[in-house]
Amino acid sequence: MLPNRVTSSLLTSSQIAGIAGLYFVTGKLGLLLAVEPGYATAIWPPSGIALVAILWLGYRMWPGIWLGSCERVDIL
């Protein structure tokens, strides 16, 4: 069995990754709801996801919100 500190770190890391993925996917879906795709949208679900993540899970979730808001990541 893993020590509590390790399991806590794994849980926090998985929560951050989940928030990032959810924010990214809902952001893409929100842009599809725009009047003219790719421009402004009246509905932006990621803002609600970010608010709930911060209120329920705490400020330690900000890296997930930041990563999820990155539209494109170049590895090389």
C-alpha positions in Angstrom: 0.0 0.0 0.0 1.2 3.5 -0.9 1.8 6.1 1.8 -0.9 8.8 2.2 1.3 11.5 0.7 1.8 9.6 -2.5 -1.8 8.7 -3.0 -2.8 12.3 -2.3 -0.4 13.5 -4.9 -1.7 10.9 -7.4 -5.3 12.0 -6.7 -4.4 15.7 -7.1 -2.5 15.0 -10.4 -5.4 13.0 -11.8 -7.9 15.7 -10.8 -5.8 18.3 -12.5 -5.5 16.2 -15.7 -9.3 15.6 -15.6 -10.0 19.3 -15.2 -7.7 20.1 -18.1 -9.2 17.5 -20.4 -12.8 18.6 -19.5 -12.0 22.3 -19.9 -10.4 21.6 -23.3 -13.2 19.5 -24.7 -16.0 21.8 -23.6 -14.0 24.7 -24.9 -13.9 23.1 -28.4 -17.7 22.3 -28.1 -18.4 25.8 -27.0 -16.7 27.2 -30.1 -18.9 25.0 -32.2 -21.9 26.8 -30.7 -20.7 30.2 -31.9 -22.8 32.2 -34.3 -20.0 32.1 -36.8 -17.6 29.2 -35.9 -14.3 30.3 -34.6 -15.5 33.7 -33.3 -17.3 34.8 -30.2 -19.8 32.5 -28.5 -22.7 33.3 -26.2 -22.3 30.0 -24.3 -18.9 29.2 -22.7 -19.1 26.0 -20.5 -15.4 26.0 -19.5 -16.0 29.1 -17.3 -18.5 27.1 -15.2 -16.1 24.2 -15.1 -13.3 26.4 -13.9 -15.5 28.0 -11.3 -16.7 24.7 -9.9 -13.2 23.2 -9.9 -11.8 26.2 -7.9 -14.7 26.3 -5.5 -15.0 22.5 -4.8 -11.4 21.4 -5.2 -9.5 24.5 -4.3 -6.9 26.8 -5.9 -4.5 23.8 -6.5 -6.6 23.1 -9.6 -5.5 26.2 -11.5 -2.8 24.3 -13.5 -5.6 22.1 -15.0 -7.6 25.2 -16.0 -4.5 26.8 -17.5 -3.5 23.6 -19.4 -7.0 23.1 -20.6 -7.1 26.7 -22.0 -4.1 26.0 -24.2 -5.5 25.5 -27.7 -2.4 24.0 -29.2 0.7 22.5 -27.6 3.8 22.0 -29.7 6.0 19.2 -28.3 8.9 19.6 -30.7 
